[in-house]
C-alpha cells in the first residue's frame, strides 16, 4: 500500500446561483479588479492508502459522489499525489 493525498475540489455548476462568489466579485470590482467570472469552491484533502494512484482516485471520487458533492448542483475535480 502506498500513501496518497487526494484533493477534491467541489464547485457549483455554471448557472447555479453562487451568492458567495457574487458578493466577493462585487467587492473585488470595487477595489479596482476587473473580473470575467468568479466562482466559489470547497477543497477537501483526504490522506489515504491505496494499491495505486488510480485506486486512490476511485475512492476519492466515490467519496465526492456519496458525500462531498451534490451531483445535481455541483461539479468536482479529483487530483491525487503520492505522499
Secondary structure as GFF3:
##gff-version 3
##sequence-region A 1 83
A	DSSP	beta_strand	2	12	.	.	.	ID=ss1
A	DSSP	alpha_helix	19	30	.	.	.	ID=ss2
A	DSSP	beta_strand	41	50	.	.	.	ID=ss3
A	DSSP	alpha_helix	53	63	.	.	.	ID=ss4
A	DSSP	pi_helix	64	68	.	.	.	ID=ss5
A	DSSP	beta_strand	74	82	.	.	.	ID=ss6
###
